[in-house]
Amino acid sequence: MLPKIQSGYIDKIDKDPRNKTAFLVTVREGNGSYVPMFQYRLNLSTPSKPALTKLRTWKSGR
């Protein structure tokens, strides 16, 4: 589950405003222009079993 974010380039990490135990993690699949980007919610309410949920996908515009 976590290899999805470990294998990419972490672009940004923010606290989830809707959940005190979660973070929003933005991951790029490479460097350069127009690479796939993903936003995940990493929920750490149970630290021994972190939950990762894909929220959205888009192409970078860099």
C-alpha positions as CSV (number, residue, x, y, z in Angstrom):
1,M,0.0,0.0,0.0
2,L,2.6,2.6,1.0
3,P,5.0,1.7,-1.9
4,K,2.6,3.8,-4.1
5,I,3.9,6.9,-2.5
6,Q,7.4,5.6,-1.8
7,S,8.2,4.9,-5.4
8,G,7.4,8.4,-6.6
9,Y,8.6,11.9,-6.0
10,I,6.7,13.4,-3.0
11,D,5.8,16.9,-4.1
12,K,3.8,18.1,-1.1
13,I,2.5,17.1,2.3
14,D,-0.3,18.9,4.0
15,K,-2.5,18.3,7.0
16,D,-6.0,17.1,6.0
17,P,-8.4,19.9,7.2
18,R,-11.2,17.3,7.5
19,N,-9.3,14.8,9.6
20,K,-6.9,15.4,12.5
21,T,-5.1,12.1,12.0
22,A,-4.6,12.3,8.2
23,F,-2.3,14.0,5.7
24,L,-2.7,14.9,2.1
25,V,0.3,13.6,0.1
26,T,0.9,14.8,-3.5
27,V,3.1,12.4,-5.5
28,R,4.7,12.9,-9.0
29,E,5.7,9.9,-11.1
30,G,8.7,11.6,-12.6
31,N,10.5,14.9,-13.3
32,G,9.7,17.2,-16.1
33,S,6.5,18.5,-17.8
34,Y,3.2,16.7,-18.0
35,V,4.0,13.8,-15.7
36,P,1.1,12.0,-13.8
37,M,0.4,13.3,-10.4
38,F,-1.6,11.8,-7.6
39,Q,-3.1,13.0,-4.4
40,Y,-3.6,10.6,-1.6
41,R,-5.0,10.8,1.9
42,L,-2.7,9.0,4.4
43,N,-4.7,8.2,7.5
44,L,-2.7,7.5,10.6
45,S,-5.5,7.0,13.1
46,T,-4.1,3.5,13.6
47,P,-0.4,4.0,13.2
48,S,0.3,0.2,12.9
49,K,-2.0,0.0,9.9
50,P,-1.8,3.3,7.9
51,A,-4.6,3.7,5.3
52,L,-3.8,5.2,1.9
53,T,-6.7,6.4,-0.3
54,K,-6.2,7.9,-3.8
55,L,-8.2,11.1,-4.1
56,R,-7.4,12.5,-7.5
57,T,-5.1,12.2,-10.6
58,W,-3.9,14.8,-13.1
59,K,-0.9,15.8,-15.3
60,S,1.5,18.4,-14.1
61,G,1.7,21.6,-16.0
62,R,5.4,22.4,-15.4
